[in-house]
Amino acid sequence: MLAELGLTSMTPIQAGAIPVLLQGRDFSGQSKTGSGKTLAFALPLLQLNRLEKRVLQSLVLCPTRELCTQVAREFRKLGRRLPGLQVQILAGGPPVRVQTASMAQGLHIAVATPGRMLDHLRRGTVSLQHLNRLVLDEADRMLDMGFAGEIRDILAQAPQNRQTIYFSATMEAALLEMSNLFQRSPVRLTIDHRTDLPPQIQQVFFEVDEVSHKAATLSRLLQQLNPKSALVFCHLKATAAELARQLSQVGLAADALHGDLDQAERDRAMALFRNGSTRVLVATDVAARGLDVIELDVVVNHDLPGLPEVYLHRIGRTGRAGQTGLALNLGLAREHSKLDLYERTTGSPVERVAPGQHSPNLASNLNRAPAMTTLHIWAGRQQKMRPGDILGALTGDIGLDKADVGKIEILDRISYVAVSSQLARGAAEKLRAGSIKGRKVRVDVV
């Protein structure tokens, strides 16, 4: 099964965690974002669950709905050959009553945000009576977001003899305290980040004279590089929104991701970024957690983080799977001291570029792709829509080449598909005039 999914070897966190979890022992694992933590707990949970019992046996708590969706997708992909496997997302977005109805036929695994899970427990719509395993994914981030009280309440209601599993990118004092309270002699594993950073990530610092010059510098760099995908980090929601607006004004396909967006807006922003219609996503740290993008060409620190661990987590999103990655940093002269910390943490040099100067070694072999435009199809998982149905309609009925169709993303009630920009409007008109799965659907160009 793993060979079918292209998984031929394990990452260090997977090699260390999987045997321990299969033994039923409590575990606390620390490894950077993108190191394969989801697979490290998903495989053991799938193997340990008893499918003949349609009761909640495994619970995974995540900080955001986006990460819940990503984790649930991984469970379904890995467990696609397990007959009757029921995986339920319990997070904000759909009303509680809709989620309750979805669980009417039972469930084996729930992937939930702490707030929504506690809501279900208080309403009595979910029971932890048969829970055997509880995972805190991105545990440090959940504490940073203020979920400590909700997590403690959930852990207190879970059976005492459960297996408790923590995964995090950092091991903060508050997390260690919670581990001591709720875990039983856990096996602790920390992966050394300095040897875990992909060597093909080029790090460059561009000094600016004033903070207000950052946007122009970033715009120039992105226009020069023209990357397929770039993730820009800001500290503040207002900064993210304004920077995305400024980049869009100069012709860059940019969007913002921050906490003021409602769930539909967040889903749309991430779907367009994943399928290549949006090339630049400007985000805050919290909003970017759970963002599932495999090939990320450029990471930009518009605002330099104070902690080198946060810097490492950010830039570790690029240069994965043997790809070339680029980390761009913007800052004032007084921030040079942060670069020394970054270099010690990553074990790699950060090139310094003075104001108004250029980097002679700036990566030139980044991924580039044809311009894509997203079609918004008003039918999704609840209407039994599948990626193959959309691809078949576009390539079979309409006659597009497969190369002209990009990523297809199916959500609960809507779907997104990327199509070559020059063909997008014609494809939308033909889909409206025709059908998908034998039914008429509304199709909009985003």
C-alpha positions in Angstrom: 0.0 0.0 0.0 2.8 2.4 0.9 4.6 1.7 -2.4 1.4 2.6 -4.2 1.5 6.0 -2.6 5.1 6.5 -3.5 6.4 6.0 0.1 9.6 4.0 -0.1 11.4 5.1 3.1 10.6 6.6 6.5 11.7 10.0 7.9 13.5 10.0 11.2 10.3 10.9 13.2 8.4 8.1 11.5 11.1 5.6 12.1 11.2 6.6 15.8 7.5 6.9 16.4 5.8 4.1 14.6 7.2 1.1 16.5 6.5 2.9 19.8 2.9 3.7 18.9 2.2 0.2 17.7 3.3 -1.0 21.2 0.6 1.2 22.7 3.0 3.3 24.6 2.6 7.1 25.2 4.8 9.2 23.0 6.0 12.8 22.7 7.7 13.6 19.4 9.3 16.9 18.4 10.2 17.5 14.8 9.9 20.4 12.4 6.9 21.1 10.2 7.0 19.0 7.1 9.0 16.1 8.6 6.2 13.5 8.2 4.5 13.6 11.6 1.0 12.9 10.2 2.0 9.6 8.7 3.9 8.8 11.9 0.7 8.6 13.9 -1.8 7.8 11.1 -0.4 4.4 10.1 -0.4 3.0 13.7 -3.9 4.3 14.4 -5.2 2.7 11.3 -3.6 -0.6 12.2 -4.8 -0.5 15.8 -8.4 0.5 15.2 -11.0 -2.3 15.1 -13.2 -1.6 12.1 -16.0 -4.0 13.2 -16.7 -1.6 16.1 -18.3 1.6 14.8 -17.4 3.6 17.9 -14.9 6.4 18.3 -11.6 4.7 19.1 -9.0 7.4 18.0 -9.2 11.2 18.4 -6.7 13.6 16.8 -6.8 17.2 18.0 -5.5 19.9 15.6 -5.2 23.7 16.0 -7.1 24.7 12.8 -9.8 23.4 10.5 -7.3 23.4 7.6 -5.0 21.0 9.5 -8.0 18.8 10.4 -8.9 18.6 6.7 -5.3 17.7 5.8 -5.0 15.1 8.5 -8.4 13.5 7.6 -7.4 13.4 4.0 -4.2 11.5 4.9 -6.2 9.0 7.0 -8.6 8.4 4.1 -5.8 8.1 1.6 -3.8 5.6 3.7 -7.0 3.7 4.7 -8.6 3.5 1.3 -8.4 -0.3 1.3 -9.9 -0.6 4.8 -13.6 -1.5 4.3 -16.0 0.7 6.2 -13.4 3.1 7.6 -15.2 6.1 9.0 -13.2 9.3 9.5 -15.0 12.4 10.7 -13.8 16.1 10.8 -15.2 17.9 13.8 -14.2 21.5 13.3 -15.7 24.9 12.7 -17.5 25.6 9.5 -20.3 23.1 9.1 -23.0 23.4 11.8 -22.9 20.9 14.7 -26.2 19.3 13.6 -24.7 18.5 10.2 -21.7 16.8 11.8 -23.9 14.9 14.2 -26.0 13.6 11.2 -22.8 12.5 9.5 -21.9 10.4 12.5 -25.2 8.6 12.6 -23.7 5.4 11.2 -20.8 5.5 13.6 -17.2 6.5 13.3 -13.7 5.1 14.0 -11.5 8.2 13.9 -12.3 11.9 14.7 -10.1 14.7 13.6 -11.1 17.8 15.6 -10.3 21.3 16.8 -10.4 21.6 20.6 -13.3 24.0 20.7 -15.6 22.1 18.4 -14.8 18.8 20.1 -15.6 20.2 23.5 -18.8 21.6 22.1 -19.8 18.1 20.9 -18.9 16.6 24.3 -21.0 19.1 26.1 -24.0 18.4 23.8 -23.6 14.7 24.2 -23.3 14.2 20.5 -19.9 12.4 20.8 -18.8 10.0 23.4 -15.2 9.2 24.5 -16.3 6.0 26.3 -14.5 3.7 23.9 -11.5 6.0 23.1 -8.2 4.1 23.0 -5.8 6.7 21.5 -5.7 10.5 21.7 -3.2 12.5 19.5 -2.3 16.2 20.0 -1.0 17.2 16.6 0.8 20.6 16.5 0.4 20.6 20.3 2.7 23.6 20.7 0.6 25.7 18.3 -2.6 24.8 20.1 -1.2 26.1 23.3 0.0 29.2 21.5 -3.5 29.8 20.2 -5.0 29.6 23.7 -6.5 26.1 23.6 -4.8 24.9 26.8 -8.1 25.0 28.8 -10.1 23.1 26.2 -7.4 20.5 25.8 -7.2 19.9 29.5 -11.0 19.5 29.6 -11.0 16.9 26.8 -8.1 15.0 28.3 -9.8 14.9 31.7 -12.9 13.3 30.1 -11.0 10.7 28.1 -10.6 7.2 29.6 -7.6 6.9 32.0 -6.1 3.9 30.2 -5.9 5.5 26.8 -2.7 6.0 24.8 -1.7 9.7 24.7 0.4 11.0 21.8 1.9 14.4 21.4 3.5 15.8 18.2 5.0 19.3 18.0 7.6 21.4 16.3 8.9 22.8 19.6 8.8 21.6 23.2 7.7 24.5 25.3 7.5 24.5 29.1 3.7 24.5 29.1 3.6 21.5 26.8 6.1 19.6 28.9 3.9 20.3 32.0 0.9 19.0 30.2 2.8 15.9 29.2 3.8 15.2 32.8 0.1 15.6 33.8 -1.6 13.5 31.2 1.0 11.0 29.8 2.2 7.8 31.4 6.0 7.4 31.1 6.1 8.6 27.5 8.9 7.8 25.1 10.3 11.2 24.1 12.0 11.8 20.7 13.5 15.0 19.4 14.8 15.2 15.9 17.9 17.4 15.5 16.7 20.2 13.2 20.2 21.3 12.2 20.8 18.0 10.4 17.1 18.0 9.1 17.2 21.2 7.1 17.4 20.4 3.3 20.8 21.5 2.1 19.3 22.9 -1.1 17.6 25.9 0.6 19.3 29.1 -0.3 18.9 31.8 2.4 19.3 35.5 1.4 18.7 38.6 3.6 17.8 41.9 1.8 18.4 44.9 3.9 16.0 47.9 3.5 16.5 51.4 4.7 12.9 51.7 6.0 10.1 49.3 6.8 8.0 51.0 4.2 10.4 49.9 1.5 9.8 46.2 2.1 6.8 45.9 -0.2 8.6 47.4 -3.2 11.7 45.2 -2.5 9.5 42.1 -2.3 7.6 43.1 -5.4 10.8 43.5 -7.4 12.2 40.1 -6.2 9.0 38.2 -7.0 8.8 39.8 -10.5 12.4 38.9 -11.1 12.1 35.3 -9.9 8.5 34.6 -11.1 8.2 31.5 -8.9 5.4 29.0 -9.2 4.6 29.4 -5.5 5.7 31.8 -2.8 4.6 31.9 0.8 5.1 35.3 2.6 5.0 35.5 6.4 3.9 38.6 8.3 3.3 39.1 12.0 0.0 41.0 11.7 -3.2 40.3 10.0 -3.5 43.9 8.7 0.0 43.7 7.2 -0.8 40.5 5.4 -4.0 41.9 3.9 -2.3 45.2 2.8 0.8 43.5 1.4 -1.4 41.1 -0.7 -3.3 44.1 -2.0 -0.1 45.9 -3.0 1.4 42.9 -4.7 -1.9 42.3 -6.7 -1.8 45.9 -7.8 1.6 45.4 -9.6 0.2 42.3 -11.4 1.3 39.5 -9.1 -1.3 36.8 -8.5 -1.4 37.3 -4.7 -3.9 36.7 -1.9 -3.9 36.9 1.9 -4.6 34.3 4.6 -5.3 35.5 8.1 -7.6 35.1 11.1 -10.2 37.6 9.9 -11.3 35.5 7.0 -14.4 33.3 7.3 -14.1 29.6 6.6 -15.3 29.8 3.0 -12.8 32.6 2.3 -10.0 30.6 3.8 -10.9 27.4 1.8 -11.0 29.5 -1.4 -7.6 31.2 -0.7 -5.9 27.9 0.0 -7.5 26.0 -2.9 -6.3 28.7 -5.4 -2.8 28.7 -3.9 -2.5 24.9 -4.0 -3.7 24.7 -7.6 -1.4 27.5 -8.9 -4.0 30.2 -9.7 -2.6 32.2 -6.8 1.2 32.3 -7.0 1.8 34.4 -3.8 0.1 33.8 -0.5 0.7 36.3 2.3 -0.1 34.7 5.7 0.4 35.0 9.4 2.0 32.0 11.2 -1.2 30.8 12.8 -3.1 30.9 9.5 -0.4 29.1 7.6 -0.3 26.1 10.0 -1.8 23.1 8.2 -1.3 24.6 4.8 -0.8 21.5 2.6 1.6 22.6 -0.3 4.1 20.0 -1.3 6.2 22.0 -3.8 6.8 25.4 -2.4 9.5 27.3 -4.3 10.0 30.4 -2.1 9.4 31.3 1.5 9.6 35.0 2.4 10.0 36.4 5.9 8.5 39.9 5.4 8.8 40.2 9.2 11.7 38.4 10.7 10.7 36.1 13.6 12.4 36.6 17.0 12.9 32.9 17.6 15.3 31.0 15.4 13.1 27.9 15.8 10.2 29.8 14.2 12.5 30.8 11.3 13.5 27.2 10.8 9.8 26.0 10.8 9.0 28.7 8.2 11.8 28.1 5.7 11.5 24.3 6.2 8.4 24.5 4.0 10.6 24.9 0.9 13.2 22.7 -0.6 11.4 19.5 0.2 11.6 16.2 -1.7 14.9 17.0 -3.3 13.6 20.3 -4.8 15.6 23.5 -4.8 14.2 26.0 -2.2 14.7 29.7 -1.6 14.3 31.6 1.6 14.1 35.4 1.3 14.4 37.7 4.3 13.6 41.4 4.5 14.8 43.6 7.4 16.5 46.6 8.7 20.3 46.9 9.5 19.6 46.5 13.2 18.2 43.0 12.6 21.5 41.5 11.4 22.0 39.9 14.9 19.0 37.7 14.1 20.8 36.3 11.1 23.6 35.1 13.3 21.0 33.1 15.3 19.4 31.7 12.1 22.8 30.5 10.9 23.6 28.8 14.1 20.2 27.1 14.1 20.2 26.0 10.5 23.9 25.3 10.2 23.8 27.1 6.8 24.9 30.6 5.8 22.5 33.5 5.1 23.7 35.8 2.3 23.6 39.5 3.1 22.5 42.0 0.4 22.8 45.8 1.0 20.0 48.2 0.2 19.6 48.7 -3.6 22.0 45.9 -4.4 21.3 42.5 -6.1 22.3 39.0 -5.2 24.5 37.5 -8.0 23.7 34.0 -6.8 19.9 34.3 -6.5 18.3 30.9 -7.5 17.5 30.8 -11.2 16.2 27.2 -11.4 12.9 27.6 -9.6 9.7 25.9 -10.7 7.7 27.8 -13.3 4.4 26.8 -14.7 1.8 28.1 -17.2 -0.7 30.6 -15.8 -3.7 28.8 -14.3 -7.2 30.1 -13.5 -9.6 28.4 -11.1 -13.1 27.2 -11.9 -15.6 27.1 -9.0 -18.0 24.2 -9.4 -21.0 24.3 -7.1 -21.0 20.6 -6.2 -18.8 18.7 -3.8 -18.3 15.7 -1.6 -21.9 15.7 -0.4 -23.1 15.5 -4.0 -20.7 12.5 -4.5 -18.4 14.5 -6.8 -15.0 13.0 -7.4 -11.9 14.4 -9.1 -12.2 11.8 -11.8 -15.7 13.1 -12.6 -14.4 16.7 -13.2 -11.3 15.5 -15.1 -13.5 13.3 -17.3 -15.8 16.1 -18.1 -13.0 18.5 -19.0 -10.8 16.0 -21.0 -13.6 13.8 -22.4 -16.7 15.9 -23.0 -14.9 19.2 -23.6 -11.7 17.9 -25.1 -9.0 19.6 -23.0 -5.6 18.1 -22.8 -4.7 16.7 -19.4 -1.7 19.1 -19.3 -4.3 22.0 -19.3 -6.0 20.7 -16.2 -4.3 21.3 -12.8 -5.1 20.4 -9.2 -8.7 19.4 -8.4 -9.9 19.9 -4.9 -13.2 18.6 -3.6 -14.8 20.2 -0.5 -18.1 19.5 1.2 -20.4 21.4 -1.2 -18.1 22.9 -3.8 -15.1 22.0 -5.9 -12.2 23.9 -7.4 -10.2 22.9 -10.5 -7.3 24.8 -12.1 -7.4 25.2 -15.9 -4.9 26.9 -18.2 -5.9 30.6 -18.1 -6.3 30.9 -21.9 -8.9 28.1 -21.9 -10.6 28.7 -18.6 -13.6 30.8 -19.7 -14.4 28.6 -22.7 -14.2 25.5 -20.4 -16.5 27.1 -17.9 -19.1 27.9 -20.6 -19.0 24.4 -22.0 -19.3 22.9 -18.5 -22.4 25.0 -17.9 -23.9 24.0 -21.2 -23.1 20.3 -20.6 -23.1 18.2 -17.4 -20.9 16.5 -14.9 -21.9 13.0 -13.8 -25.1 13.5 -15.8 -26.3 16.5 -13.9 -26.3 20.3 -14.6 -24.0 22.2 -12.3 -23.2 25.9 -11.7 -19.7 26.8 -12.8 -18.0 30.2 -12.1 -14.6 31.5 -13.1 -12.8 32.7 -9.9 
